Amino acid sequence: MTERICSLPDCDAPHSARGYCVRHYGYWRRRGTPVPAPVLTFEERLWAKVDRSGGPDACWPWQGSHNGYGYGHIKLPEGHPSGNQFGMVYRIIFELEHGSISEGKEPDHTCRNPPCCNPAHLEPVTHQENMRRARPFRTYPPRKLICKRGHPRKELPTGRWYCPTCNRS
């Protein structure tokens, strides 16, 4: 009796179940196909989560995970020069499009939209200038008039402020 091998071409591993070897049978059980998923490069993973449907002048929101301030972040490949495990998407895209950021500068969102990673909306400025530009957006409208998600709040008879959309004070 001859030993059966995996039914996929270019695989000489012994048959395990359903005509596949152990590895391909595992892929079939997890994904519904015995062929492994293609391995994407870092740049392919990065651009796959950027919504560029609005055109070159619109904001390109990051569709992946965000930090607590709304800025997108992505896991960096091993051995990345920064030495960090995660990187800020807008900084990575700025560096891909414009080269490295000069010492003492940081990319500033001219659109004031943290998830945006359109390189046309990013400008290298000093930290002091970035904070100066952000000040009008932080102080107006006053915090009591809008909730942290941007909804209008109402004042209760007790003097506390309440967000009817979020259903919390």
C-alpha positions as CSV (number, residue, x, y, z in Angstrom):
1,M,0.0,0.0,0.0
2,T,1.4,3.4,-1.0
3,E,1.4,6.3,1.4
4,R,-1.0,9.0,0.4
5,I,0.3,12.6,0.2
6,C,-1.4,16.0,0.4
7,S,-3.6,16.7,-2.6
8,L,-2.3,20.2,-3.1
9,P,0.4,20.6,-5.8
10,D,3.9,21.2,-4.6
11,C,3.2,19.6,-1.2
12,D,4.8,16.3,-0.4
13,A,3.6,16.0,3.2
14,P,1.7,12.9,4.3
15,H,-2.1,12.9,4.0
16,S,-4.0,13.7,7.2
17,A,-7.7,14.4,6.5
18,R,-9.9,15.4,3.6
19,G,-7.0,14.9,1.2
20,Y,-4.8,17.5,2.9
21,C,-1.7,17.3,5.1
22,V,-1.9,18.6,8.7
23,R,-0.9,22.1,7.8
24,H,-3.3,22.6,4.9
25,Y,-6.1,20.8,6.8
26,G,-5.6,23.4,9.6
27,Y,-5.9,26.2,7.1
28,W,-9.1,24.7,5.7
29,R,-10.6,24.4,9.2
30,R,-9.8,27.9,10.2
31,R,-10.4,29.8,6.9
32,G,-12.4,27.5,4.7
33,T,-9.6,27.2,2.2
34,P,-6.5,25.0,2.4
35,V,-4.3,27.8,0.9
36,P,-2.6,30.1,3.4
37,A,-3.4,33.8,3.3
38,P,-1.0,35.9,1.3
39,V,1.6,37.7,3.4
40,L,1.3,41.5,3.0
41,T,4.2,43.9,3.3
42,F,4.1,46.6,5.9
43,E,3.2,49.2,3.4
44,E,0.4,47.1,1.9
45,R,-1.0,46.6,5.5
46,L,-0.7,50.3,6.1
47,W,-2.5,51.5,2.9
48,A,-5.2,48.8,3.2
49,K,-6.6,50.6,6.2
50,V,-6.6,54.1,4.8
51,D,-9.9,55.4,3.3
52,R,-8.8,57.5,0.3
53,S,-12.3,57.5,-1.3
54,G,-12.8,61.2,-0.8
55,G,-10.1,62.2,-3.2
56,P,-6.7,63.9,-2.8
57,D,-8.0,67.0,-1.0
58,A,-10.3,65.2,1.5
59,C,-9.4,63.8,4.8
60,W,-8.2,60.2,4.6
61,P,-9.4,58.6,7.9
62,W,-7.6,55.6,9.4
63,Q,-9.8,52.6,9.5
64,G,-7.7,50.6,11.9
65,S,-7.1,50.8,15.6
66,H,-6.8,54.2,17.4
67,N,-5.2,55.4,20.6
68,G,-7.1,57.3,23.3
69,Y,-6.8,60.6,21.5
70,G,-8.2,59.3,18.1
71,Y,-4.8,59.0,16.3
72,G,-4.4,55.8,14.3
73,H,-1.6,53.4,15.2
74,I,-0.2,50.2,13.6
75,K,2.1,47.5,14.7
76,L,5.6,48.1,13.2
77,P,7.7,45.3,11.6
78,E,10.4,43.7,13.7
79,G,13.7,45.7,13.6
80,H,12.0,49.0,12.8
81,P,14.5,51.9,13.3
82,S,12.4,53.6,15.9
83,G,12.7,50.5,18.2
84,N,9.0,50.8,19.1
85,Q,6.3,48.1,18.8
86,F,3.6,50.5,17.5
87,G,3.8,53.6,15.4
88,M,1.5,56.6,14.8
89,V,0.0,56.2,11.3
90,Y,0.1,59.9,10.3
91,R,3.8,60.1,11.2
92,I,4.6,56.9,9.2
93,I,2.7,58.1,6.1
94,F,4.3,61.6,6.4
95,E,7.8,60.0,6.4
96,L,6.8,57.7,3.5
97,E,5.7,60.6,1.4
98,H,8.0,63.4,2.4
99,G,11.1,61.7,3.9
100,S,12.3,61.9,7.5
101,I,11.1,64.6,9.9
102,S,13.8,67.1,10.8
103,E,15.0,67.3,14.4
104,G,12.7,69.4,16.6
105,K,9.7,69.2,14.3
106,E,6.6,67.1,14.3
107,P,3.8,66.7,11.8
108,D,0.8,68.9,12.5
109,H,-2.7,68.2,11.2
110,T,-3.8,71.3,9.4
111,C,-7.3,69.8,9.2
112,R,-7.5,69.3,13.0
113,N,-8.8,65.7,12.4
114,P,-6.8,63.2,14.4
115,P,-7.7,60.1,12.4
116,C,-6.7,61.8,9.1
117,C,-3.5,60.6,7.5
118,N,-3.6,62.5,4.2
119,P,0.0,63.8,3.7
120,A,-1.3,67.0,2.1
121,H,-3.0,67.8,5.5
122,L,0.3,67.4,7.5
123,E,2.9,70.1,7.9
124,P,6.1,69.8,9.9
125,V,6.2,72.4,12.7
126,T,7.7,72.8,16.2
127,H,5.8,71.4,19.2
128,Q,5.3,74.9,20.4
129,E,3.6,75.9,17.1
130,N,1.5,72.7,17.1
131,M,0.2,73.5,20.5
132,R,-0.4,77.2,19.6
133,R,-2.5,76.1,16.6
134,A,-4.5,73.6,18.6
135,R,-5.4,76.1,21.4
136,P,-8.5,77.6,19.6
137,F,-9.9,74.2,18.9
138,R,-9.5,73.1,22.5
139,T,-11.1,76.1,24.2
140,Y,-14.1,76.7,21.9
141,P,-16.8,75.7,22.4
142,P,-16.5,75.5,26.2
143,R,-16.3,71.9,27.6
144,K,-19.6,72.2,29.3
145,L,-21.5,72.9,26.1
146,I,-20.3,69.7,24.3
147,C,-19.5,66.2,25.5
148,K,-16.2,64.4,24.9
149,R,-17.8,62.9,21.7
150,G,-18.8,66.2,20.3
151,H,-22.5,66.1,21.0
152,P,-24.4,69.2,22.3
153,R,-25.1,69.1,26.1
154,K,-28.1,70.4,28.1
155,E,-28.1,71.9,31.5
156,L,-30.1,70.2,34.2
157,P,-32.1,72.1,36.9
158,T,-29.4,71.1,39.4
159,G,-26.7,73.0,37.4
160,R,-25.0,69.9,36.0
161,W,-24.6,69.4,32.3
162,Y,-26.0,66.3,30.5
163,C,-25.5,64.8,27.0
164,P,-28.9,63.4,25.8
165,T,-27.2,61.5,22.9
166,C,-24.7,59.7,25.1
167,N,-27.2,59.5,28.0
168,R,-24.6,60.6,30.5
169,S,-23.4,63.6,32.4
